[in-house]
Amino acid sequence: MEYKNKMLENFEKKLKEQKVAIIGLGVSNIPLIDYLYEKHAKVTVFDNKEKLDEKIMEKIKKYNFEYSLGTNSLSKLE
């Protein structure tokens, strides 16, 4: 018998087309962008760095995520 977490299933269903903000793209949030992409969330990445790692930026652009970088990056948070 396979165990299914109903709360997780409901959460993942709600993520589809949901707006999600990732504030700070440190090491722990990098796998999160893959997860949210798989769940079809509409993601915006905010980070106070002026420039992110090239591979991470390629992934963000490939996933068609919005992003805001720099010291005033959160000013665009709705």
HTML snippet that shows the backbone in 3Dmol.js (N, CA, C, O; Angstrom):
<script src="https://3Dmol.org/build/3Dmol-min.js"></script>
<div id="view" style="width:600px;height:400px;position:relative"></div>
<script>
const pdb = `
ATOM      1  N   MET A   1       0.846  -1.185   0.000  1.00  0.00           N
ATOM      2  CA  MET A   1       0.000   0.000   0.000  1.00  0.00           C
ATOM      3  C   MET A   1       0.895   1.253   0.000  1.00  0.00           C
ATOM      4  O   MET A   1       1.802   1.384   0.822  1.00  0.00           O
ATOM      5  N   GLU A   2       0.627   2.136  -0.909  1.00  0.00           N
ATOM      6  CA  GLU A   2       1.418   3.355  -1.046  1.00  0.00           C
ATOM      7  C   GLU A   2       0.848   4.458  -0.158  1.00  0.00           C
ATOM      8  O   GLU A   2      -0.353   4.730  -0.166  1.00  0.00           O
ATOM      9  N   TYR A   3       1.734   5.078   0.601  1.00  0.00           N
ATOM     10  CA  TYR A   3       1.336   6.192   1.463  1.00  0.00           C
ATOM     11  C   TYR A   3       1.332   7.481   0.660  1.00  0.00           C
ATOM     12  O   TYR A   3       2.300   7.779  -0.040  1.00  0.00           O
ATOM     13  N   LYS A   4       0.259   8.243   0.752  1.00  0.00           N
ATOM     14  CA  LYS A   4       0.181   9.537   0.079  1.00  0.00           C
ATOM     15  C   LYS A   4      -0.138  10.610   1.107  1.00  0.00           C
ATOM     16  O   LYS A   4      -1.085  10.485   1.884  1.00  0.00           O
ATOM     17  N   ASN A   5       0.639  11.631   1.099  1.00  0.00           N
ATOM     18  CA  ASN A   5       0.434  12.751   2.001  1.00  0.00           C
ATOM     19  C   ASN A   5      -0.554  13.708   1.341  1.00  0.00           C
ATOM     20  O   ASN A   5      -0.199  14.443   0.419  1.00  0.00           O
ATOM     21  N   LYS A   6      -1.775  13.691   1.814  1.00  0.00           N
ATOM     22  CA  LYS A   6      -2.844  14.514   1.213  1.00  0.00           C
ATOM     23  C   LYS A   6      -2.537  16.007   1.321  1.00  0.00           C
ATOM     24  O   LYS A   6      -2.812  16.771   0.395  1.00  0.00           O
ATOM     25  N   MET A   7      -1.968  16.417   2.452  1.00  0.00           N
ATOM     26  CA  MET A   7      -1.658  17.843   2.605  1.00  0.00           C
ATOM     27  C   MET A   7      -0.613  18.271   1.579  1.00  0.00           C
ATOM     28  O   MET A   7      -0.717  19.356   1.006  1.00  0.00           O
ATOM     29  N   LEU A   8       0.392  17.430   1.342  1.00  0.00           N
ATOM     30  CA  LEU A   8       1.406  17.751   0.348  1.00  0.00           C
ATOM     31  C   LEU A   8       0.797  17.777  -1.049  1.00  0.00           C
ATOM     32  O   LEU A   8       1.113  18.662  -1.843  1.00  0.00           O
ATOM     33  N   GLU A   9      -0.063  16.827  -1.354  1.00  0.00           N
ATOM     34  CA  GLU A   9      -0.727  16.803  -2.658  1.00  0.00           C
ATOM     35  C   GLU A   9      -1.545  18.070  -2.867  1.00  0.00           C
ATOM     36  O   GLU A   9      -1.504  18.663  -3.945  1.00  0.00           O
ATOM     37  N   ASN A  10      -2.283  18.489  -1.851  1.00  0.00           N
ATOM     38  CA  ASN A  10      -3.091  19.709  -1.961  1.00  0.00           C
ATOM     39  C   ASN A  10      -2.208  20.944  -2.133  1.00  0.00           C
ATOM     40  O   ASN A  10      -2.522  21.837  -2.920  1.00  0.00           O
ATOM     41  N   PHE A  11      -1.104  20.983  -1.393  1.00  0.00           N
ATOM     42  CA  PHE A  11      -0.173  22.100  -1.513  1.00  0.00           C
ATOM     43  C   PHE A  11       0.396  22.186  -2.925  1.00  0.00           C
ATOM     44  O   PHE A  11       0.456  23.266  -3.511  1.00  0.00           O
ATOM     45  N   GLU A  12       0.812  21.046  -3.467  1.00  0.00           N
ATOM     46  CA  GLU A  12       1.395  21.039  -4.801  1.00  0.00           C
ATOM     47  C   GLU A  12       0.374  21.408  -5.873  1.00  0.00           C
ATOM     48  O   GLU A  12       0.735  22.023  -6.876  1.00  0.00           O
ATOM     49  N   LYS A  13      -0.875  21.049  -5.683  1.00  0.00           N
ATOM     50  CA  LYS A  13      -1.922  21.457  -6.627  1.00  0.00           C
ATOM     51  C   LYS A  13      -2.112  22.965  -6.592  1.00  0.00           C
ATOM     52  O   LYS A  13      -2.303  23.597  -7.631  1.00  0.00           O
ATOM     53  N   LYS A  14      -2.059  23.540  -5.395  1.00  0.00           N
ATOM     54  CA  LYS A  14      -2.236  24.991  -5.252  1.00  0.00           C
ATOM     55  C   LYS A  14      -1.062  25.770  -5.832  1.00  0.00           C
ATOM     56  O   LYS A  14      -1.220  26.923  -6.234  1.00  0.00           O
ATOM     57  N   LEU A  15       0.113  25.147  -5.878  1.00  0.00           N
ATOM     58  CA  LEU A  15       1.287  25.833  -6.425  1.00  0.00           C
ATOM     59  C   LEU A  15       1.149  26.131  -7.909  1.00  0.00           C
ATOM     60  O   LEU A  15       1.725  27.096  -8.412  1.00  0.00           O
ATOM     61  N   LYS A  16       0.392  25.308  -8.601  1.00  0.00           N
ATOM     62  CA  LYS A  16       0.272  25.496 -10.042  1.00  0.00           C
ATOM     63  C   LYS A  16      -0.298  26.883 -10.325  1.00  0.00           C
ATOM     64  O   LYS A  16      -1.388  27.236  -9.875  1.00  0.00           O
ATOM     65  N   GLU A  17       0.460  27.640 -11.070  1.00  0.00           N
ATOM     66  CA  GLU A  17       0.090  29.006 -11.471  1.00  0.00           C
ATOM     67  C   GLU A  17       0.036  29.989 -10.294  1.00  0.00           C
ATOM     68  O   GLU A  17      -0.473  31.099 -10.442  1.00  0.00           O
ATOM     69  N   GLN A  18       0.555  29.590  -9.136  1.00  0.00           N
ATOM     70  CA  GLN A  18       0.594  30.478  -7.977  1.00  0.00           C
ATOM     71  C   GLN A  18       1.823  31.377  -8.070  1.00  0.00           C
ATOM     72  O   GLN A  18       2.873  30.934  -8.534  1.00  0.00           O
ATOM     73  N   LYS A  19       1.710  32.618  -7.642  1.00  0.00           N
ATOM     74  CA  LYS A  19       2.861  33.515  -7.584  1.00  0.00           C
ATOM     75  C   LYS A  19       3.669  33.186  -6.335  1.00  0.00           C
ATOM     76  O   LYS A  19       3.131  33.107  -5.230  1.00  0.00           O
ATOM     77  N   VAL A  20       4.985  32.993  -6.536  1.00  0.00           N
ATOM     78  CA  VAL A  20       5.875  32.654  -5.433  1.00  0.00           C
ATOM     79  C   VAL A  20       7.099  33.550  -5.502  1.00  0.00           C
ATOM     80  O   VAL A  20       7.679  33.739  -6.571  1.00  0.00           O
ATOM     81  N   ALA A  21       7.493  34.102  -4.359  1.00  0.00           N
ATOM     82  CA  ALA A  21       8.706  34.913  -4.266  1.00  0.00           C
ATOM     83  C   ALA A  21       9.779  34.113  -3.547  1.00  0.00           C
ATOM     84  O   ALA A  21       9.541  33.560  -2.473  1.00  0.00           O
ATOM     85  N   ILE A  22      10.952  34.057  -4.142  1.00  0.00           N
ATOM     86  CA  ILE A  22      12.111  33.481  -3.475  1.00  0.00           C
ATOM     87  C   ILE A  22      12.995  34.656  -3.092  1.00  0.00           C
ATOM     88  O   ILE A  22      13.509  35.368  -3.955  1.00  0.00           O
ATOM     89  N   ILE A  23      13.167  34.851  -1.799  1.00  0.00           N
ATOM     90  CA  ILE A  23      13.941  35.988  -1.315  1.00  0.00           C
ATOM     91  C   ILE A  23      15.289  35.469  -0.840  1.00  0.00           C
ATOM     92  O   ILE A  23      15.403  34.838   0.211  1.00  0.00           O
ATOM     93  N   GLY A  24      16.288  35.751  -1.631  1.00  0.00           N
ATOM     94  CA  GLY A  24      17.636  35.272  -1.349  1.00  0.00           C
ATOM     95  C   GLY A  24      17.856  33.915  -1.989  1.00  0.00           C
ATOM     96  O   GLY A  24      17.182  32.943  -1.649  1.00  0.00           O
ATOM     97  N   LEU A  25      18.784  33.853  -2.899  1.00  0.00           N
ATOM     98  CA  LEU A  25      19.022  32.606  -3.621  1.00  0.00           C
ATOM     99  C   LEU A  25      20.328  31.987  -3.136  1.00  0.00           C
ATOM    100  O   LEU A  25      21.291  31.851  -3.890  1.00  0.00           O
ATOM    101  N   GLY A  26      20.335  31.617  -1.858  1.00  0.00           N
ATOM    102  CA  GLY A  26      21.490  30.933  -1.293  1.00  0.00           C
ATOM    103  C   GLY A  26      21.481  29.466  -1.687  1.00  0.00           C
ATOM    104  O   GLY A  26      20.630  29.024  -2.459  1.00  0.00           O
ATOM    105  N   VAL A  27      22.422  28.728  -1.157  1.00  0.00           N
ATOM    106  CA  VAL A  27      22.593  27.322  -1.493  1.00  0.00           C
ATOM    107  C   VAL A  27      21.315  26.520  -1.245  1.00  0.00           C
ATOM    108  O   VAL A  27      20.976  25.645  -2.043  1.00  0.00           O
ATOM    109  N   SER A  28      20.612  26.799  -0.167  1.00  0.00           N
ATOM    110  CA  SER A  28      19.417  26.015   0.168  1.00  0.00           C
ATOM    111  C   SER A  28      18.233  26.315  -0.749  1.00  0.00           C
ATOM    112  O   SER A  28      17.335  25.483  -0.875  1.00  0.00           O
ATOM    113  N   ASN A  29      18.210  27.464  -1.379  1.00  0.00           N
ATOM    114  CA  ASN A  29      17.088  27.799  -2.253  1.00  0.00           C
ATOM    115  C   ASN A  29      17.302  27.416  -3.718  1.00  0.00           C
ATOM    116  O   ASN A  29      16.373  27.516  -4.519  1.00  0.00           O
ATOM    117  N   ILE A  30      18.489  26.986  -4.072  1.00  0.00           N
ATOM    118  CA  ILE A  30      18.741  26.604  -5.463  1.00  0.00           C
ATOM    119  C   ILE A  30      17.905  25.385  -5.872  1.00  0.00           C
ATOM    120  O   ILE A  30      17.317  25.405  -6.953  1.00  0.00           O
ATOM    121  N   PRO A  31      17.825  24.322  -5.052  1.00  0.00           N
ATOM    122  CA  PRO A  31      16.941  23.205  -5.427  1.00  0.00           C
ATOM    123  C   PRO A  31      15.468  23.611  -5.453  1.00  0.00           C
ATOM    124  O   PRO A  31      14.659  22.996  -6.148  1.00  0.00           O
ATOM    125  N   LEU A  32      15.128  24.648  -4.694  1.00  0.00           N
ATOM    126  CA  LEU A  32      13.748  25.120  -4.648  1.00  0.00           C
ATOM    127  C   LEU A  32      13.286  25.633  -6.010  1.00  0.00           C
ATOM    128  O   LEU A  32      12.119  25.457  -6.361  1.00  0.00           O
ATOM    129  N   ILE A  33      14.166  26.262  -6.786  1.00  0.00           N
ATOM    130  CA  ILE A  33      13.729  26.763  -8.089  1.00  0.00           C
ATOM    131  C   ILE A  33      13.373  25.616  -9.031  1.00  0.00           C
ATOM    132  O   ILE A  33      12.456  25.738  -9.844  1.00  0.00           O
ATOM    133  N   ASP A  34      14.100  24.497  -8.923  1.00  0.00           N
ATOM    134  CA  ASP A  34      13.746  23.326  -9.736  1.00  0.00           C
ATOM    135  C   ASP A  34      12.386  22.778  -9.324  1.00  0.00           C
ATOM    136  O   ASP A  34      11.552  22.467 -10.174  1.00  0.00           O
ATOM    137  N   TYR A  35      12.167  22.663  -8.027  1.00  0.00           N
ATOM    138  CA  TYR A  35      10.901  22.141  -7.508  1.00  0.00           C
ATOM    139  C   TYR A  35       9.720  23.017  -7.955  1.00  0.00           C
ATOM    140  O   TYR A  35       8.703  22.507  -8.425  1.00  0.00           O
ATOM    141  N   LEU A  36       9.868  24.322  -7.806  1.00  0.00           N
ATOM    142  CA  LEU A  36       8.776  25.225  -8.175  1.00  0.00           C
ATOM    143  C   LEU A  36       8.535  25.234  -9.680  1.00  0.00           C
ATOM    144  O   LEU A  36       7.400  25.396 -10.129  1.00  0.00           O
ATOM    145  N   TYR A  37       9.589  25.064 -10.450  1.00  0.00           N
ATOM    146  CA  TYR A  37       9.420  24.967 -11.903  1.00  0.00           C
ATOM    147  C   TYR A  37       8.619  23.720 -12.259  1.00  0.00           C
ATOM    148  O   TYR A  37       7.716  23.775 -13.093  1.00  0.00           O
ATOM    149  N   GLU A  38       8.946  22.603 -11.631  1.00  0.00           N
ATOM    150  CA  GLU A  38       8.228  21.350 -11.882  1.00  0.00           C
ATOM    151  C   GLU A  38       6.747  21.452 -11.513  1.00  0.00           C
ATOM    152  O   GLU A  38       5.900  20.788 -12.110  1.00  0.00           O
ATOM    153  N   LYS A  39       6.450  22.295 -10.520  1.00  0.00           N
ATOM    154  CA  LYS A  39       5.061  22.455 -10.059  1.00  0.00           C
ATOM    155  C   LYS A  39       4.341  23.592 -10.777  1.00  0.00           C
ATOM    156  O   LYS A  39       3.204  23.913 -10.433  1.00  0.00           O
ATOM    157  N   HIS A  40       4.982  24.201 -11.764  1.00  0.00           N
ATOM    158  CA  HIS A  40       4.398  25.252 -12.608  1.00  0.00           C
ATOM    159  C   HIS A  40       4.024  26.525 -11.844  1.00  0.00           C
ATOM    160  O   HIS A  40       3.055  27.201 -12.190  1.00  0.00           O
ATOM    161  N   ALA A  41       4.787  26.840 -10.821  1.00  0.00           N
ATOM    162  CA  ALA A  41       4.557  28.078 -10.084  1.00  0.00           C
ATOM    163  C   ALA A  41       5.128  29.248 -10.883  1.00  0.00           C
ATOM    164  O   ALA A  41       6.061  29.083 -11.670  1.00  0.00           O
ATOM    165  N   LYS A  42       4.560  30.416 -10.672  1.00  0.00           N
ATOM    166  CA  LYS A  42       5.070  31.644 -11.288  1.00  0.00           C
ATOM    167  C   LYS A  42       6.018  32.281 -10.278  1.00  0.00           C
ATOM    168  O   LYS A  42       5.585  32.840  -9.270  1.00  0.00           O
ATOM    169  N   VAL A  43       7.304  32.193 -10.557  1.00  0.00           N
ATOM    170  CA  VAL A  43       8.335  32.540  -9.578  1.00  0.00           C
ATOM    171  C   VAL A  43       9.022  33.850  -9.923  1.00  0.00           C
ATOM    172  O   VAL A  43       9.303  34.143 -11.085  1.00  0.00           O
ATOM    173  N   THR A  44       9.286  34.634  -8.872  1.00  0.00           N
ATOM    174  CA  THR A  44      10.165  35.788  -8.973  1.00  0.00           C
ATOM    175  C   THR A  44      11.256  35.612  -7.932  1.00  0.00           C
ATOM    176  O   THR A  44      10.977  35.359  -6.760  1.00  0.00           O
ATOM    177  N   VAL A  45      12.492  35.749  -8.367  1.00  0.00           N
ATOM    178  CA  VAL A  45      13.652  35.613  -7.490  1.00  0.00           C
ATOM    179  C   VAL A  45      14.142  37.007  -7.122  1.00  0.00           C
ATOM    180  O   VAL A  45      14.352  37.856  -7.988  1.00  0.00           O
ATOM    181  N   PHE A  46      14.318  37.227  -5.831  1.00  0.00           N
ATOM    182  CA  PHE A  46      14.851  38.493  -5.320  1.00  0.00           C
ATOM    183  C   PHE A  46      16.155  38.197  -4.602  1.00  0.00           C
ATOM    184  O   PHE A  46      16.219  37.295  -3.766  1.00  0.00           O
ATOM    185  N   ASP A  47      17.191  38.950  -4.923  1.00  0.00           N
ATOM    186  CA  ASP A  47      18.464  38.767  -4.238  1.00  0.00           C
ATOM    187  C   ASP A  47      19.194  40.100  -4.195  1.00  0.00           C
ATOM    188  O   ASP A  47      19.166  40.861  -5.162  1.00  0.00           O
ATOM    189  N   ASN A  48      19.854  40.384  -3.063  1.00  0.00           N
ATOM    190  CA  ASN A  48      20.540  41.672  -2.936  1.00  0.00           C
ATOM    191  C   ASN A  48      21.880  41.714  -3.659  1.00  0.00           C
ATOM    192  O   ASN A  48      22.515  42.766  -3.728  1.00  0.00           O
ATOM    193  N   LYS A  49      22.310  40.583  -4.195  1.00  0.00           N
ATOM    194  CA  LYS A  49      23.543  40.581  -4.993  1.00  0.00           C
ATOM    195  C   LYS A  49      23.254  41.242  -6.343  1.00  0.00           C
ATOM    196  O   LYS A  49      22.149  41.139  -6.878  1.00  0.00           O
ATOM    197  N   GLU A  50      24.249  41.908  -6.870  1.00  0.00           N
ATOM    198  CA  GLU A  50      24.111  42.541  -8.186  1.00  0.00           C
ATOM    199  C   GLU A  50      24.166  41.510  -9.305  1.00  0.00           C
ATOM    200  O   GLU A  50      23.601  41.714 -10.379  1.00  0.00           O
ATOM    201  N   LYS A  51      24.856  40.397  -9.042  1.00  0.00           N
ATOM    202  CA  LYS A  51      25.043  39.371 -10.058  1.00  0.00           C
ATOM    203  C   LYS A  51      25.026  38.004  -9.391  1.00  0.00           C
ATOM    204  O   LYS A  51      25.653  37.805  -8.351  1.00  0.00           O
ATOM    205  N   LEU A  52      24.306  37.062  -9.994  1.00  0.00           N
ATOM    206  CA  LEU A  52      24.264  35.690  -9.500  1.00  0.00           C
ATOM    207  C   LEU A  52      25.187  34.815 -10.339  1.00  0.00           C
ATOM    208  O   LEU A  52      25.628  35.212 -11.417  1.00  0.00           O
ATOM    209  N   ASP A  53      25.470  33.631  -9.836  1.00  0.00           N
ATOM    210  CA  ASP A  53      26.268  32.662 -10.568  1.00  0.00           C
ATOM    211  C   ASP A  53      25.676  32.468 -11.963  1.00  0.00           C
ATOM    212  O   ASP A  53      24.458  32.408 -12.130  1.00  0.00           O
ATOM    213  N   GLU A  54      26.542  32.373 -12.946  1.00  0.00           N
ATOM    214  CA  GLU A  54      26.113  32.274 -14.353  1.00  0.00           C
ATOM    215  C   GLU A  54      25.186  31.082 -14.602  1.00  0.00           C
ATOM    216  O   GLU A  54      24.191  31.213 -15.315  1.00  0.00           O
ATOM    217  N   LYS A  55      25.501  29.927 -14.022  1.00  0.00           N
ATOM    218  CA  LYS A  55      24.662  28.735 -14.219  1.00  0.00           C
ATOM    219  C   LYS A  55      23.281  28.916 -13.602  1.00  0.00           C
ATOM    220  O   LYS A  55      22.282  28.455 -14.154  1.00  0.00           O
ATOM    221  N   ILE A  56      23.229  29.587 -12.460  1.00  0.00           N
ATOM    222  CA  ILE A  56      21.937  29.849 -11.816  1.00  0.00           C
ATOM    223  C   ILE A  56      21.119  30.814 -12.668  1.00  0.00           C
ATOM    224  O   ILE A  56      19.917  30.617 -12.844  1.00  0.00           O
ATOM    225  N   MET A  57      21.759  31.854 -13.199  1.00  0.00           N
ATOM    226  CA  MET A  57      21.047  32.802 -14.055  1.00  0.00           C
ATOM    227  C   MET A  57      20.529  32.122 -15.317  1.00  0.00           C
ATOM    228  O   MET A  57      19.419  32.415 -15.763  1.00  0.00           O
ATOM    229  N   GLU A  58      21.309  31.227 -15.891  1.00  0.00           N
ATOM    230  CA  GLU A  58      20.851  30.486 -17.072  1.00  0.00           C
ATOM    231  C   GLU A  58      19.595  29.691 -16.743  1.00  0.00           C
ATOM    232  O   GLU A  58      18.657  29.648 -17.538  1.00  0.00           O
ATOM    233  N   LYS A  59      19.578  29.063 -15.571  1.00  0.00           N
ATOM    234  CA  LYS A  59      18.426  28.272 -15.157  1.00  0.00           C
ATOM    235  C   LYS A  59      17.198  29.162 -14.942  1.00  0.00           C
ATOM    236  O   LYS A  59      16.095  28.815 -15.366  1.00  0.00           O
ATOM    237  N   ILE A  60      17.389  30.299 -14.288  1.00  0.00           N
ATOM    238  CA  ILE A  60      16.289  31.231 -14.039  1.00  0.00           C
ATOM    239  C   ILE A  60      15.685  31.701 -15.364  1.00  0.00           C
ATOM    240  O   ILE A  60      14.464  31.766 -15.510  1.00  0.00           O
ATOM    241  N   LYS A  61      16.542  32.024 -16.316  1.00  0.00           N
ATOM    242  CA  LYS A  61      16.061  32.476 -17.624  1.00  0.00           C
ATOM    243  C   LYS A  61      15.406  31.334 -18.401  1.00  0.00           C
ATOM    244  O   LYS A  61      14.382  31.535 -19.055  1.00  0.00           O
ATOM    245  N   LYS A  62      15.990  30.146 -18.331  1.00  0.00           N
ATOM    246  CA  LYS A  62      15.412  28.978 -19.008  1.00  0.00           C
ATOM    247  C   LYS A  62      14.008  28.687 -18.477  1.00  0.00           C
ATOM    248  O   LYS A  62      13.101  28.355 -19.241  1.00  0.00           O
ATOM    249  N   TYR A  63      13.843  28.814 -17.163  1.00  0.00           N
ATOM    250  CA  TYR A  63      12.544  28.563 -16.540  1.00  0.00           C
ATOM    251  C   TYR A  63      11.572  29.727 -16.744  1.00  0.00           C
ATOM    252  O   TYR A  63      10.402  29.639 -16.371  1.00  0.00           O
ATOM    253  N   ASN A  64      12.059  30.802 -17.330  1.00  0.00           N
ATOM    254  CA  ASN A  64      11.248  31.987 -17.579  1.00  0.00           C
ATOM    255  C   ASN A  64      10.742  32.616 -16.273  1.00  0.00           C
ATOM    256  O   ASN A  64       9.627  33.133 -16.208  1.00  0.00           O
ATOM    257  N   PHE A  65      11.581  32.561 -15.246  1.00  0.00           N
ATOM    258  CA  PHE A  65      11.261  33.190 -13.969  1.00  0.00           C
ATOM    259  C   PHE A  65      11.643  34.656 -14.046  1.00  0.00           C
ATOM    260  O   PHE A  65      12.601  35.023 -14.727  1.00  0.00           O
ATOM    261  N   GLU A  66      10.902  35.480 -13.355  1.00  0.00           N
ATOM    262  CA  GLU A  66      11.277  36.878 -13.227  1.00  0.00           C
ATOM    263  C   GLU A  66      12.323  36.981 -12.129  1.00  0.00           C
ATOM    264  O   GLU A  66      12.440  36.092 -11.286  1.00  0.00           O
ATOM    265  N   TYR A  67      13.082  38.069 -12.144  1.00  0.00           N
ATOM    266  CA  TYR A  67      14.081  38.258 -11.103  1.00  0.00           C
ATOM    267  C   TYR A  67      14.353  39.733 -10.895  1.00  0.00           C
ATOM    268  O   TYR A  67      14.176  40.559 -11.791  1.00  0.00           O
ATOM    269  N   SER A  68      14.787  40.034  -9.684  1.00  0.00           N
ATOM    270  CA  SER A  68      15.155  41.392  -9.314  1.00  0.00           C
ATOM    271  C   SER A  68      16.414  41.291  -8.459  1.00  0.00           C
ATOM    272  O   SER A  68      16.420  40.628  -7.422  1.00  0.00           O
ATOM    273  N   LEU A  69      17.473  41.954  -8.902  1.00  0.00           N
ATOM    274  CA  LEU A  69      18.755  41.861  -8.211  1.00  0.00           C
ATOM    275  C   LEU A  69      19.212  43.230  -7.742  1.00  0.00           C
ATOM    276  O   LEU A  69      18.783  44.259  -8.264  1.00  0.00           O
ATOM    277  N   GLY A  70      20.080  43.224  -6.760  1.00  0.00           N
ATOM    278  CA  GLY A  70      20.667  44.468  -6.261  1.00  0.00           C
ATOM    279  C   GLY A  70      20.120  44.863  -4.907  1.00  0.00           C
ATOM    280  O   GLY A  70      19.204  44.234  -4.376  1.00  0.00           O
ATOM    281  N   THR A  71      20.698  45.916  -4.360  1.00  0.00           N
ATOM    282  CA  THR A  71      20.345  46.326  -3.003  1.00  0.00           C
ATOM    283  C   THR A  71      18.886  46.746  -2.856  1.00  0.00           C
ATOM    284  O   THR A  71      18.340  46.670  -1.755  1.00  0.00           O
ATOM    285  N   ASN A  72      18.253  47.178  -3.915  1.00  0.00           N
ATOM    286  CA  ASN A  72      16.851  47.577  -3.845  1.00  0.00           C
ATOM    287  C   ASN A  72      15.931  46.537  -4.478  1.00  0.00           C
ATOM    288  O   ASN A  72      14.821  46.862  -4.899  1.00  0.00           O
ATOM    289  N   SER A  73      16.381  45.314  -4.543  1.00  0.00           N
ATOM    290  CA  SER A  73      15.603  44.275  -5.260  1.00  0.00           C
ATOM    291  C   SER A  73      14.214  44.069  -4.668  1.00  0.00           C
ATOM    292  O   SER A  73      13.272  43.786  -5.409  1.00  0.00           O
ATOM    293  N   LEU A  74      14.064  44.202  -3.356  1.00  0.00           N
ATOM    294  CA  LEU A  74      12.767  43.971  -2.727  1.00  0.00           C
ATOM    295  C   LEU A  74      11.763  45.087  -2.980  1.00  0.00           C
ATOM    296  O   LEU A  74      10.579  44.927  -2.684  1.00  0.00           O
ATOM    297  N   SER A  75      12.214  46.210  -3.521  1.00  0.00           N
ATOM    298  CA  SER A  75      11.284  47.298  -3.808  1.00  0.00           C
ATOM    299  C   SER A  75      10.272  46.893  -4.872  1.00  0.00           C
ATOM    300  O   SER A  75       9.218  47.518  -4.989  1.00  0.00           O
ATOM    301  N   LYS A  76      10.580  45.853  -5.651  1.00  0.00           N
ATOM    302  CA  LYS A  76       9.673  45.377  -6.677  1.00  0.00           C
ATOM    303  C   LYS A  76       8.734  44.276  -6.176  1.00  0.00           C
ATOM    304  O   LYS A  76       7.917  43.762  -6.940  1.00  0.00           O
ATOM    305  N   LEU A  77       8.849  43.916  -4.901  1.00  0.00           N
ATOM    306  CA  LEU A  77       8.008  42.882  -4.330  1.00  0.00           C
ATOM    307  C   LEU A  77       6.606  43.421  -4.114  1.00  0.00           C
ATOM    308  O   LEU A  77       6.410  44.432  -3.441  1.00  0.00           O
ATOM    309  N   GLU A  78       5.641  42.739  -4.690  1.00  0.00           N
ATOM    310  CA  GLU A  78       4.233  43.185  -4.563  1.00  0.00           C
ATOM    311  C   GLU A  78       3.571  42.504  -3.394  1.00  0.00           C
ATOM    312  O   GLU A  78       2.395  42.746  -3.123  1.00  0.00           O
TER     313      GLU A  78
END
`;
const viewer = $3Dmol.createViewer("view");
viewer.addModel(pdb, "pdb");
viewer.setStyle({}, {cartoon: {color: "spectrum"}});
viewer.zoomTo();
viewer.render();
</script>
